[in-house]
Amino acid sequence: MVRGGSRQLFAKRLRDGVVPYLARRGRQVTLTAGLSDIRCLTVEVSSFEILYRTPFGGWLPELGARNYAESVLMRPNGRYGLDVWGRGTKLANLEWDDIQGPICVVSLATGHWRNELLALTADCP
């Protein structure tokens, strides 16, 4: 468990630690959801599987605010999202609209996995 941390604080630590790791080590996959395909970045770290989705189809955007706003309006699920699975169990589901904005904690399990995952993804070359 994260000492003295709230769900929101840990969610921010998780996002800020894992997304850069995904940018360096992730691979792009296409998942079918209903009638549409969603491109995501995914990576396996020890016993964890991490999935990152953006309104831009998986890769980290290098676009301006206008393009971001347009993409959010055009897509029904236009938010950024981070899902963490461990040993067949969904441990975290986070969503946000802007890297500076608040994080919506859809679900976040407690336990030792939190510090373990942060340690595994820290200081990625």
Secondary structure, 3 states (H helix, E strand, C coil): CCCCCCHHHHHHHHHHHHHHHHHHHCEEEEEEECCEEEEEEEEEECCEEEEEECCCCCCCCCCCHHHHHHHHHHCCCCCEEEEEEECCEEEEEEEECCCCCCEEEEEECCCCHHHHHHHHHCCCC
